């Protein structure tokens, strides 16, 4: 009996073995893949921190005359899920956060944040999911330029006329910011200035009323061309000019708060000016008394000093009154009589007539009037000497009758005392 197997019996067995091997390999691959995915490269979550938020459509605000104020830079934390390998390859710049400003208006607005992440990752959370922005009117306003002087100027000198190019600068930005700008300031070193003048390019700083810098605004020019000279300071007499007519029996009493005024200018100009006059004041409408502010007429090239006070004036229209006093020759004083001479004044009745405003005349007394004879240079002899009247009051007119007195001058004699000066 033969032990040979029938042909073809091994083929099905080999086929089954091959299929089994394939299935086994596939199963092992699945197991290995599951192991790799689950153990070697698992799904995890991660936080991408401080992703900057891009604000979209800012131009639409500007076109509507609006702008942002307050905080304009925002960041969010983004929680993502993905394989460990994908997260390891994730770059911060590939996570994009955006907030769209389109359609929002004045006031405080809460805007959602949209986040884009690379494919293969899942967005889990955005912290915070909204940003709050404040929208205001976009305005512009011109501001003058002020000088912050660093250091001290030479004594008796101040800054002259200041010329800047441009003369004014426009401040633009949110309304509340622009309104908080009180001035634009340039800083100037005193040592850089001279009487001949100097030009400098200086940076501008917007300041609030407390002198603190204001952020969040833009300037039409960041710097200016600055020119000035050092001017001399000088006190000059101040003359108040008054126009108008008074009745014959009226007079004007004018009292100024100061007789001089501080001005400044180039040395060569000041040397040719002897006084400063006020602009004319008109008497129209002044019935009795009025306090009036004056305005100086300043010559070209001359300005008020920095700390100058313009004198004010008190104007009073008063009636003219007359007052008479009687004097004797014993009341007359002699002046500059030579020591070797004796003076004898002829007896006479003296009548002094004073005219002035009612306020001055009412306060005038005989003690305010002094009569004197000037005997300077006279030798022995008989003379008609004019009487001089001295009065402390501000009178319109004062006179004496007679106007001259007869004076006899004689030698004093040996051992004799010279007459008293009042004789």
SETORBA-320736 format. One record per residue (C-alpha): residue number from 1; residue in three letters; x negated, y, z. Coordinates in nm, 3 decimals. Example, Ala and Ser with C-alpha at 12.3 -4.5 7.8 and 13.67 -1.06 7.14 Angstrom:
<rs>
+-----+-----+---------+---------+---------+
:   n : res :       X :       Y :       Z :
+-----+-----+---------+---------+---------+
:   1 : ALA :  -1.230 :  -0.450 :   0.780 :
:   2 : SER :  -1.367 :  -0.106 :   0.714 :
+-----+-----+---------+---------+---------+
</rs>
This chain:
<rs>
+-----+-----+---------+---------+---------+
:   n : res :       X :       Y :       Z :
+-----+-----+---------+---------+---------+
:   1 : UNK :   0.000 :   0.000 :   0.000 :
:   2 : UNK :  -0.144 :   0.323 :  -0.106 :
:   3 : UNK :  -0.176 :   0.621 :   0.150 :
:   4 : UNK :  -0.186 :   0.890 :  -0.113 :
:   5 : UNK :   0.065 :   1.179 :  -0.049 :
:   6 : UNK :   0.298 :   1.294 :  -0.319 :
:   7 : UNK :   0.174 :   1.582 :  -0.530 :
:   8 : UNK :   0.326 :   1.919 :  -0.457 :
:   9 : UNK :   0.398 :   1.856 :  -0.094 :
:  10 : UNK :   0.121 :   2.101 :   0.026 :
:  11 : UNK :   0.253 :   2.402 :  -0.170 :
:  12 : UNK :   0.561 :   2.471 :   0.042 :
:  13 : UNK :   0.359 :   2.432 :   0.354 :
:  14 : UNK :   0.093 :   2.680 :   0.237 :
:  15 : UNK :   0.365 :   2.926 :   0.134 :
:  16 : UNK :   0.523 :   2.906 :   0.471 :
:  17 : UNK :   0.186 :   2.961 :   0.632 :
:  18 : UNK :   0.123 :   3.268 :   0.416 :
:  19 : UNK :   0.458 :   3.423 :   0.502 :
:  20 : UNK :   0.396 :   3.355 :   0.866 :
:  21 : UNK :   0.061 :   3.527 :   0.848 :
:  22 : UNK :   0.213 :   3.829 :   0.679 :
:  23 : UNK :   0.488 :   3.853 :   0.935 :
:  24 : UNK :   0.238 :   3.813 :   1.215 :
:  25 : UNK :   0.011 :   4.079 :   1.072 :
:  26 : UNK :   0.305 :   4.316 :   1.034 :
:  27 : UNK :   0.415 :   4.251 :   1.389 :
:  28 : UNK :   0.064 :   4.309 :   1.516 :
:  29 : UNK :   0.046 :   4.633 :   1.314 :
:  30 : UNK :   0.372 :   4.747 :   1.467 :
:  31 : UNK :   0.246 :   4.661 :   1.811 :
:  32 : UNK :  -0.084 :   4.839 :   1.745 :
:  33 : UNK :   0.101 :   5.143 :   1.603 :
:  34 : UNK :   0.328 :   5.153 :   1.904 :
:  35 : UNK :   0.025 :   5.129 :   2.129 :
:  36 : UNK :  -0.157 :   5.406 :   1.947 :
:  37 : UNK :   0.147 :   5.628 :   1.939 :
:  38 : UNK :   0.243 :   5.553 :   2.294 :
:  39 : UNK :  -0.096 :   5.538 :   2.452 :
:  40 : UNK :  -0.367 :   5.685 :   2.232 :
:  41 : UNK :  -0.165 :   5.971 :   2.062 :
:  42 : UNK :   0.151 :   6.014 :   2.272 :
:  43 : UNK :   0.425 :   6.281 :   2.231 :
:  44 : UNK :   0.361 :   6.562 :   2.479 :
:  45 : UNK :   0.471 :   6.922 :   2.547 :
:  46 : UNK :   0.248 :   7.227 :   2.575 :
:  47 : UNK :   0.283 :   7.602 :   2.637 :
:  48 : UNK :   0.136 :   7.850 :   2.393 :
:  49 : UNK :   0.089 :   8.155 :   2.611 :
:  50 : UNK :   0.100 :   8.528 :   2.534 :
:  51 : UNK :   0.216 :   8.503 :   2.174 :
:  52 : UNK :   0.245 :   8.866 :   2.051 :
:  53 : UNK :   0.591 :   8.969 :   1.933 :
:  54 : UNK :   0.596 :   9.142 :   1.597 :
:  55 : UNK :   0.858 :   9.419 :   1.574 :
:  56 : UNK :   1.015 :   9.411 :   1.230 :
:  57 : UNK :   1.179 :   9.694 :   1.033 :
:  58 : UNK :   1.019 :   9.982 :   1.221 :
:  59 : UNK :   1.047 :  10.176 :   0.896 :
:  60 : UNK :   1.427 :  10.155 :   0.909 :
:  61 : UNK :   1.419 :  10.341 :   1.242 :
:  62 : UNK :   1.196 :  10.613 :   1.098 :
:  63 : UNK :   1.421 :  10.657 :   0.795 :
:  64 : UNK :   1.711 :  10.720 :   1.034 :
:  65 : UNK :   1.515 :  10.974 :   1.240 :
:  66 : UNK :   1.458 :  10.729 :   1.525 :
:  67 : UNK :   1.156 :  10.581 :   1.699 :
:  68 : UNK :   1.061 :  10.360 :   1.992 :
:  69 : UNK :   0.967 :  10.496 :   2.331 :
:  70 : UNK :   0.833 :  10.323 :   2.637 :
:  71 : UNK :   0.698 :   9.971 :   2.599 :
:  72 : UNK :   0.629 :   9.872 :   2.238 :
:  73 : UNK :   0.397 :   9.573 :   2.284 :
:  74 : UNK :   0.548 :   9.244 :   2.397 :
:  75 : UNK :   0.433 :   8.882 :   2.433 :
:  76 : UNK :   0.617 :   8.554 :   2.499 :
:  77 : UNK :   0.523 :   8.203 :   2.610 :
:  78 : UNK :   0.633 :   7.930 :   2.366 :
:  79 : UNK :   0.695 :   7.570 :   2.479 :
:  80 : UNK :   0.645 :   7.315 :   2.197 :
:  81 : UNK :   0.658 :   6.935 :   2.173 :
:  82 : UNK :   0.452 :   6.710 :   1.945 :
:  83 : UNK :   0.182 :   6.452 :   1.928 :
:  84 : UNK :  -0.124 :   6.506 :   2.128 :
:  85 : UNK :  -0.334 :   6.527 :   1.815 :
:  86 : UNK :  -0.102 :   6.782 :   1.652 :
:  87 : UNK :  -0.097 :   6.996 :   1.963 :
:  88 : UNK :  -0.473 :   6.972 :   1.989 :
:  89 : UNK :  -0.497 :   7.108 :   1.635 :
:  90 : UNK :  -0.242 :   7.385 :   1.703 :
:  91 : UNK :  -0.382 :   7.736 :   1.677 :
:  92 : UNK :  -0.224 :   8.027 :   1.859 :
:  93 : UNK :  -0.207 :   8.231 :   1.539 :
:  94 : UNK :   0.012 :   7.966 :   1.373 :
:  95 : UNK :   0.291 :   8.039 :   1.625 :
:  96 : UNK :   0.478 :   8.350 :   1.511 :
:  97 : UNK :   0.720 :   8.549 :   1.729 :
:  98 : UNK :   0.934 :   8.826 :   1.577 :
:  99 : UNK :   1.202 :   9.072 :   1.693 :
: 100 : UNK :   1.407 :   9.244 :   1.423 :
: 101 : UNK :   1.492 :   9.610 :   1.493 :
: 102 : UNK :   1.726 :   9.643 :   1.197 :
: 103 : UNK :   2.066 :   9.786 :   1.288 :
: 104 : UNK :   1.988 :   9.891 :   1.645 :
: 105 : UNK :   2.053 :  10.249 :   1.766 :
: 106 : UNK :   1.984 :  10.502 :   2.039 :
: 107 : UNK :   1.936 :  10.378 :   2.392 :
: 108 : UNK :   1.817 :  10.057 :   2.550 :
: 109 : UNK :   1.850 :   9.747 :   2.330 :
: 110 : UNK :   1.801 :   9.376 :   2.410 :
: 111 : UNK :   1.672 :   9.202 :   2.097 :
: 112 : UNK :   1.635 :   8.823 :   2.049 :
: 113 : UNK :   1.292 :   8.681 :   1.971 :
: 114 : UNK :   1.268 :   8.441 :   1.677 :
: 115 : UNK :   0.977 :   8.192 :   1.683 :
: 116 : UNK :   0.825 :   7.995 :   1.397 :
: 117 : UNK :   0.600 :   7.693 :   1.464 :
: 118 : UNK :   0.411 :   7.454 :   1.233 :
: 119 : UNK :   0.597 :   7.154 :   1.091 :
: 120 : UNK :   0.573 :   6.835 :   1.294 :
: 121 : UNK :   0.627 :   7.025 :   1.619 :
: 122 : UNK :   0.950 :   7.083 :   1.805 :
: 123 : UNK :   1.037 :   7.417 :   1.969 :
: 124 : UNK :   1.151 :   7.352 :   2.322 :
: 125 : UNK :   1.173 :   7.697 :   2.485 :
: 126 : UNK :   1.080 :   8.067 :   2.445 :
: 127 : UNK :   0.995 :   8.261 :   2.759 :
: 128 : UNK :   1.141 :   8.526 :   2.748 :
: 129 : UNK :   1.380 :   8.482 :   2.462 :
: 130 : UNK :   1.465 :   8.855 :   2.438 :
: 131 : UNK :   1.272 :   9.183 :   2.452 :
: 132 : UNK :   1.413 :   9.517 :   2.566 :
: 133 : UNK :   1.325 :   9.827 :   2.362 :
: 134 : UNK :   1.428 :  10.192 :   2.403 :
: 135 : UNK :   1.515 :  10.388 :   2.090 :
: 136 : UNK :   1.507 :  10.769 :   2.086 :
: 137 : UNK :   1.533 :  11.050 :   1.835 :
: 138 : UNK :   1.215 :  11.115 :   1.640 :
: 139 : UNK :   1.142 :  11.490 :   1.671 :
: 140 : UNK :   0.862 :  11.734 :   1.600 :
: 141 : UNK :   0.786 :  12.066 :   1.767 :
: 142 : UNK :   0.509 :  12.324 :   1.731 :
: 143 : UNK :   0.293 :  12.401 :   2.034 :
: 144 : UNK :   0.047 :  12.681 :   2.105 :
: 145 : UNK :  -0.315 :  12.607 :   2.187 :
: 146 : UNK :  -0.463 :  12.690 :   2.527 :
: 147 : UNK :  -0.823 :  12.703 :   2.640 :
: 148 : UNK :  -0.977 :  12.509 :   2.928 :
: 149 : UNK :  -1.297 :  12.701 :   3.002 :
: 150 : UNK :  -1.574 :  12.486 :   3.145 :
: 151 : UNK :  -1.823 :  12.687 :   3.351 :
: 152 : UNK :  -1.841 :  13.058 :   3.433 :
: 153 : UNK :  -1.868 :  13.359 :   3.203 :
: 154 : UNK :  -2.115 :  13.642 :   3.273 :
: 155 : UNK :  -1.984 :  13.897 :   3.525 :
: 156 : UNK :  -1.769 :  14.166 :   3.364 :
: 157 : UNK :  -1.684 :  13.957 :   3.056 :
: 158 : UNK :  -1.380 :  13.762 :   2.942 :
: 159 : UNK :  -1.275 :  13.569 :   2.633 :
: 160 : UNK :  -1.182 :  13.797 :   2.345 :
: 161 : UNK :  -0.922 :  13.731 :   2.080 :
: 162 : UNK :  -0.898 :  13.358 :   2.011 :
: 163 : UNK :  -0.851 :  13.239 :   1.653 :
: 164 : UNK :  -0.774 :  12.873 :   1.579 :
: 165 : UNK :  -0.728 :  12.700 :   1.246 :
: 166 : UNK :  -0.454 :  12.589 :   1.236 :
: 167 : UNK :  -0.293 :  12.843 :   1.472 :
: 168 : UNK :  -0.022 :  12.597 :   1.581 :
: 169 : UNK :  -0.004 :  12.219 :   1.584 :
: 170 : UNK :   0.312 :  12.007 :   1.557 :
: 171 : UNK :   0.372 :  11.740 :   1.821 :
: 172 : UNK :   0.582 :  11.446 :   1.697 :
: 173 : UNK :   0.731 :  11.142 :   1.869 :
: 174 : UNK :   1.022 :  11.036 :   2.090 :
: 175 : UNK :   1.222 :  11.338 :   2.208 :
: 176 : UNK :   1.151 :  11.279 :   2.577 :
: 177 : UNK :   0.778 :  11.255 :   2.510 :
: 178 : UNK :   0.764 :  11.565 :   2.291 :
: 179 : UNK :   0.965 :  11.768 :   2.541 :
: 180 : UNK :   0.721 :  11.673 :   2.814 :
: 181 : UNK :   0.430 :  11.833 :   2.624 :
: 182 : UNK :   0.381 :  12.180 :   2.772 :
: 183 : UNK :   0.067 :  12.275 :   2.579 :
: 184 : UNK :  -0.218 :  12.159 :   2.363 :
: 185 : UNK :  -0.557 :  12.216 :   2.521 :
: 186 : UNK :  -0.911 :  12.253 :   2.392 :
: 187 : UNK :  -1.210 :  12.236 :   2.626 :
: 188 : UNK :  -1.476 :  12.504 :   2.572 :
: 189 : UNK :  -1.816 :  12.529 :   2.738 :
: 190 : UNK :  -1.878 :  12.885 :   2.865 :
: 191 : UNK :  -2.247 :  12.854 :   2.782 :
: 192 : UNK :  -2.160 :  12.810 :   2.412 :
: 193 : UNK :  -1.995 :  13.156 :   2.385 :
: 194 : UNK :  -2.154 :  13.494 :   2.303 :
: 195 : UNK :  -2.065 :  13.858 :   2.232 :
: 196 : UNK :  -2.141 :  13.800 :   1.864 :
: 197 : UNK :  -1.887 :  13.516 :   1.839 :
: 198 : UNK :  -1.908 :  13.144 :   1.764 :
: 199 : UNK :  -1.704 :  12.883 :   1.574 :
: 200 : UNK :  -1.660 :  12.529 :   1.705 :
: 201 : UNK :  -1.459 :  12.219 :   1.614 :
: 202 : UNK :  -1.272 :  12.108 :   1.925 :
: 203 : UNK :  -1.047 :  11.809 :   2.000 :
: 204 : UNK :  -0.687 :  11.869 :   2.110 :
: 205 : UNK :  -0.526 :  11.708 :   2.415 :
: 206 : UNK :  -0.147 :  11.724 :   2.475 :
: 207 : UNK :  -0.073 :  11.805 :   2.841 :
: 208 : UNK :   0.241 :  11.809 :   3.053 :
: 209 : UNK :   0.334 :  12.082 :   3.301 :
: 210 : UNK :   0.115 :  11.921 :   3.568 :
: 211 : UNK :  -0.184 :  11.922 :   3.336 :
: 212 : UNK :  -0.179 :  11.547 :   3.277 :
: 213 : UNK :  -0.235 :  11.398 :   2.929 :
: 214 : UNK :   0.080 :  11.285 :   2.744 :
: 215 : UNK :   0.059 :  10.948 :   2.563 :
: 216 : UNK :   0.285 :  10.823 :   2.285 :
: 217 : UNK :   0.289 :  11.138 :   2.069 :
: 218 : UNK :   0.113 :  11.222 :   1.743 :
: 219 : UNK :  -0.038 :  11.557 :   1.645 :
: 220 : UNK :  -0.037 :  11.715 :   1.301 :
: 221 : UNK :  -0.406 :  11.788 :   1.365 :
: 222 : UNK :  -0.632 :  11.610 :   1.613 :
: 223 : UNK :  -0.878 :  11.902 :   1.625 :
: 224 : UNK :  -0.899 :  12.274 :   1.544 :
: 225 : UNK :  -1.158 :  12.525 :   1.432 :
: 226 : UNK :  -1.200 :  12.755 :   1.734 :
: 227 : UNK :  -1.347 :  13.108 :   1.721 :
: 228 : UNK :  -1.383 :  13.373 :   1.991 :
: 229 : UNK :  -1.618 :  13.641 :   2.125 :
: 230 : UNK :  -1.708 :  13.756 :   2.475 :
: 231 : UNK :  -1.544 :  14.095 :   2.547 :
: 232 : UNK :  -1.641 :  14.352 :   2.808 :
: 233 : UNK :  -1.391 :  14.433 :   3.087 :
: 234 : UNK :  -1.345 :  14.800 :   3.185 :
: 235 : UNK :  -1.108 :  15.006 :   3.404 :
: 236 : UNK :  -0.974 :  15.312 :   3.221 :
: 237 : UNK :  -0.744 :  15.596 :   3.338 :
: 238 : UNK :  -0.378 :  15.530 :   3.262 :
: 239 : UNK :  -0.168 :  15.820 :   3.134 :
: 240 : UNK :   0.212 :  15.785 :   3.140 :
: 241 : UNK :   0.379 :  15.966 :   2.850 :
: 242 : UNK :   0.731 :  16.102 :   2.905 :
: 243 : UNK :   0.955 :  16.252 :   2.639 :
: 244 : UNK :   1.271 :  16.452 :   2.680 :
: 245 : UNK :   1.388 :  16.798 :   2.792 :
: 246 : UNK :   1.490 :  16.918 :   3.135 :
: 247 : UNK :   1.709 :  17.208 :   3.239 :
: 248 : UNK :   1.528 :  17.523 :   3.340 :
: 249 : UNK :   1.598 :  17.467 :   3.706 :
: 250 : UNK :   1.489 :  17.100 :   3.699 :
: 251 : UNK :   1.150 :  16.935 :   3.734 :
: 252 : UNK :   1.015 :  16.586 :   3.693 :
: 253 : UNK :   0.845 :  16.394 :   3.972 :
: 254 : UNK :   0.641 :  16.102 :   3.841 :
: 255 : UNK :   0.466 :  15.850 :   4.062 :
: 256 : UNK :   0.266 :  15.563 :   3.916 :
: 257 : UNK :   0.175 :  15.243 :   4.098 :
: 258 : UNK :  -0.186 :  15.279 :   3.978 :
: 259 : UNK :  -0.397 :  15.544 :   3.807 :
: 260 : UNK :  -0.603 :  15.301 :   3.600 :
: 261 : UNK :  -0.564 :  14.983 :   3.399 :
: 262 : UNK :  -0.802 :  14.694 :   3.323 :
: 263 : UNK :  -0.867 :  14.634 :   2.953 :
: 264 : UNK :  -1.118 :  14.433 :   2.753 :
: 265 : UNK :  -1.277 :  14.464 :   2.413 :
: 266 : UNK :  -1.606 :  14.477 :   2.224 :
: 267 : UNK :  -1.859 :  14.699 :   2.404 :
: 268 : UNK :  -1.890 :  14.941 :   2.111 :
: 269 : UNK :  -1.512 :  14.998 :   2.099 :
: 270 : UNK :  -1.472 :  15.051 :   2.473 :
: 271 : UNK :  -1.749 :  15.313 :   2.473 :
: 272 : UNK :  -1.533 :  15.540 :   2.257 :
: 273 : UNK :  -1.212 :  15.517 :   2.462 :
: 274 : UNK :  -1.160 :  15.757 :   2.755 :
: 275 : UNK :  -0.806 :  15.659 :   2.863 :
: 276 : UNK :  -0.511 :  15.437 :   2.787 :
: 277 : UNK :  -0.170 :  15.593 :   2.731 :
: 278 : UNK :   0.168 :  15.434 :   2.783 :
: 279 : UNK :   0.425 :  15.414 :   2.513 :
: 280 : UNK :   0.653 :  15.718 :   2.555 :
: 281 : UNK :   0.927 :  15.693 :   2.817 :
: 282 : UNK :   1.250 :  15.878 :   2.740 :
: 283 : UNK :   1.439 :  16.079 :   2.999 :
: 284 : UNK :   1.773 :  16.002 :   2.840 :
: 285 : UNK :   1.994 :  15.828 :   3.091 :
: 286 : UNK :   1.781 :  15.915 :   3.395 :
: 287 : UNK :   2.016 :  16.120 :   3.611 :
: 288 : UNK :   1.817 :  16.134 :   3.933 :
: 289 : UNK :   1.565 :  15.858 :   4.000 :
: 290 : UNK :   1.460 :  15.538 :   3.824 :
: 291 : UNK :   1.186 :  15.275 :   3.848 :
: 292 : UNK :   1.056 :  15.204 :   3.499 :
: 293 : UNK :   0.816 :  14.942 :   3.364 :
: 294 : UNK :   0.560 :  15.086 :   3.124 :
: 295 : UNK :   0.393 :  14.938 :   2.819 :
: 296 : UNK :   0.041 :  15.043 :   2.725 :
: 297 : UNK :  -0.048 :  15.164 :   2.377 :
: 298 : UNK :  -0.362 :  14.962 :   2.318 :
: 299 : UNK :  -0.602 :  15.069 :   2.044 :
: 300 : UNK :  -0.674 :  14.813 :   1.775 :
: 301 : UNK :  -0.929 :  14.559 :   1.895 :
: 302 : UNK :  -0.852 :  14.623 :   2.263 :
: 303 : UNK :  -0.647 :  14.394 :   2.488 :
: 304 : UNK :  -0.538 :  14.378 :   2.850 :
: 305 : UNK :  -0.783 :  14.199 :   3.077 :
: 306 : UNK :  -0.675 :  13.856 :   3.199 :
: 307 : UNK :  -0.586 :  13.978 :   3.549 :
: 308 : UNK :  -0.464 :  14.323 :   3.446 :
: 309 : UNK :  -0.153 :  14.470 :   3.608 :
: 310 : UNK :   0.034 :  14.724 :   3.400 :
: 311 : UNK :   0.126 :  15.021 :   3.625 :
: 312 : UNK :   0.494 :  15.087 :   3.681 :
: 313 : UNK :   0.635 :  15.435 :   3.728 :
: 314 : UNK :   0.897 :  15.599 :   3.944 :
: 315 : UNK :   1.067 :  15.892 :   3.769 :
: 316 : UNK :   1.279 :  16.142 :   3.960 :
: 317 : UNK :   1.461 :  16.444 :   3.814 :
: 318 : UNK :   1.488 :  16.704 :   4.088 :
: 319 : UNK :   1.597 :  17.064 :   4.116 :
: 320 : UNK :   1.328 :  17.331 :   4.134 :
: 321 : UNK :   1.320 :  17.508 :   4.469 :
: 322 : UNK :   1.118 :  17.801 :   4.599 :
: 323 : UNK :   0.969 :  17.859 :   4.942 :
: 324 : UNK :   0.783 :  18.164 :   5.083 :
: 325 : UNK :   0.535 :  18.197 :   5.367 :
: 326 : UNK :   0.393 :  18.513 :   5.527 :
: 327 : UNK :   0.024 :  18.529 :   5.621 :
: 328 : UNK :  -0.199 :  18.785 :   5.792 :
: 329 : UNK :  -0.558 :  18.865 :   5.703 :
: 330 : UNK :  -0.664 :  18.682 :   6.020 :
: 331 : UNK :  -0.533 :  18.365 :   5.854 :
: 332 : UNK :  -0.775 :  18.404 :   5.564 :
: 333 : UNK :  -1.097 :  18.204 :   5.577 :
: 334 : UNK :  -1.429 :  18.321 :   5.434 :
: 335 : UNK :  -1.672 :  18.090 :   5.259 :
: 336 : UNK :  -2.047 :  18.108 :   5.187 :
: 337 : UNK :  -2.108 :  18.437 :   5.376 :
: 338 : UNK :  -2.480 :  18.512 :   5.404 :
: 339 : UNK :  -2.613 :  18.470 :   5.756 :
: 340 : UNK :  -2.743 :  18.831 :   5.760 :
: 341 : UNK :  -2.404 :  18.982 :   5.674 :
: 342 : UNK :  -2.085 :  19.062 :   5.859 :
: 343 : UNK :  -1.746 :  19.060 :   5.677 :
: 344 : UNK :  -1.449 :  19.282 :   5.752 :
: 345 : UNK :  -1.121 :  19.220 :   5.569 :
: 346 : UNK :  -0.877 :  19.507 :   5.526 :
: 347 : UNK :  -0.540 :  19.447 :   5.687 :
: 348 : UNK :  -0.267 :  19.336 :   5.451 :
: 349 : UNK :   0.061 :  19.147 :   5.452 :
: 350 : UNK :   0.022 :  18.834 :   5.241 :
: 351 : UNK :   0.318 :  18.658 :   5.081 :
: 352 : UNK :   0.273 :  18.306 :   4.941 :
: 353 : UNK :   0.541 :  18.178 :   4.702 :
: 354 : UNK :   0.558 :  17.804 :   4.628 :
: 355 : UNK :   0.774 :  17.635 :   4.364 :
: 356 : UNK :   0.827 :  17.262 :   4.343 :
: 357 : UNK :   1.068 :  16.977 :   4.342 :
: 358 : UNK :   1.326 :  16.958 :   4.615 :
: 359 : UNK :   1.152 :  16.661 :   4.779 :
: 360 : UNK :   0.814 :  16.839 :   4.789 :
: 361 : UNK :   0.949 :  17.177 :   4.904 :
: 362 : UNK :   1.158 :  17.020 :   5.179 :
: 363 : UNK :   0.845 :  16.864 :   5.327 :
: 364 : UNK :   0.614 :  17.166 :   5.277 :
: 365 : UNK :   0.494 :  17.359 :   5.584 :
: 366 : UNK :   0.272 :  17.664 :   5.625 :
: 367 : UNK :  -0.004 :  17.441 :   5.758 :
: 368 : UNK :  -0.023 :  17.278 :   5.413 :
: 369 : UNK :  -0.137 :  17.610 :   5.263 :
: 370 : UNK :  -0.490 :  17.750 :   5.302 :
: 371 : UNK :  -0.610 :  18.097 :   5.190 :
: 372 : UNK :  -0.980 :  18.161 :   5.139 :
: 373 : UNK :  -1.227 :  18.421 :   5.007 :
: 374 : UNK :  -1.542 :  18.307 :   4.830 :
: 375 : UNK :  -1.828 :  18.543 :   4.930 :
: 376 : UNK :  -2.106 :  18.344 :   4.774 :
: 377 : UNK :  -2.388 :  18.562 :   4.637 :
: 378 : UNK :  -2.245 :  18.893 :   4.760 :
: 379 : UNK :  -2.468 :  19.155 :   4.927 :
: 380 : UNK :  -2.375 :  19.441 :   5.162 :
: 381 : UNK :  -2.097 :  19.653 :   5.008 :
: 382 : UNK :  -1.725 :  19.684 :   4.953 :
: 383 : UNK :  -1.555 :  19.433 :   4.719 :
: 384 : UNK :  -1.210 :  19.336 :   4.589 :
: 385 : UNK :  -1.232 :  18.958 :   4.631 :
: 386 : UNK :  -0.968 :  18.726 :   4.474 :
: 387 : UNK :  -0.775 :  18.506 :   4.710 :
: 388 : UNK :  -0.793 :  18.133 :   4.651 :
: 389 : UNK :  -0.498 :  17.915 :   4.750 :
: 390 : UNK :  -0.545 :  17.552 :   4.845 :
: 391 : UNK :  -0.238 :  17.334 :   4.898 :
: 392 : UNK :  -0.215 :  16.964 :   4.969 :
: 393 : UNK :   0.132 :  16.933 :   4.815 :
: 394 : UNK :   0.203 :  16.854 :   4.450 :
: 395 : UNK :   0.362 :  17.185 :   4.351 :
: 396 : UNK :   0.476 :  17.318 :   4.018 :
: 397 : UNK :   0.344 :  17.664 :   4.097 :
: 398 : UNK :   0.198 :  17.858 :   4.389 :
: 399 : UNK :   0.092 :  18.223 :   4.410 :
: 400 : UNK :   0.002 :  18.492 :   4.658 :
: 401 : UNK :   0.061 :  18.868 :   4.671 :
: 402 : UNK :  -0.158 :  19.064 :   4.673 :
: 403 : UNK :  -0.397 :  18.853 :   4.471 :
: 404 : UNK :  -0.713 :  19.034 :   4.597 :
: 405 : UNK :  -0.829 :  19.160 :   4.936 :
: 406 : UNK :  -1.073 :  19.439 :   5.017 :
: 407 : UNK :  -1.379 :  19.301 :   5.195 :
: 408 : UNK :  -1.657 :  19.514 :   5.349 :
: 409 : UNK :  -1.993 :  19.341 :   5.396 :
: 410 : UNK :  -2.246 :  19.499 :   5.634 :
: 411 : UNK :  -2.580 :  19.398 :   5.774 :
: 412 : UNK :  -2.537 :  19.198 :   6.093 :
: 413 : UNK :  -2.816 :  19.399 :   6.275 :
: 414 : UNK :  -3.100 :  19.275 :   6.485 :
: 415 : UNK :  -2.990 :  19.032 :   6.752 :
: 416 : UNK :  -2.628 :  19.062 :   6.652 :
: 417 : UNK :  -2.431 :  18.746 :   6.576 :
: 418 : UNK :  -2.292 :  18.706 :   6.230 :
: 419 : UNK :  -1.912 :  18.724 :   6.210 :
: 420 : UNK :  -1.721 :  18.399 :   6.228 :
: 421 : UNK :  -1.642 :  18.240 :   5.894 :
: 422 : UNK :  -1.269 :  18.278 :   5.952 :
: 423 : UNK :  -1.287 :  18.655 :   5.990 :
+-----+-----+---------+---------+---------+
</rs>
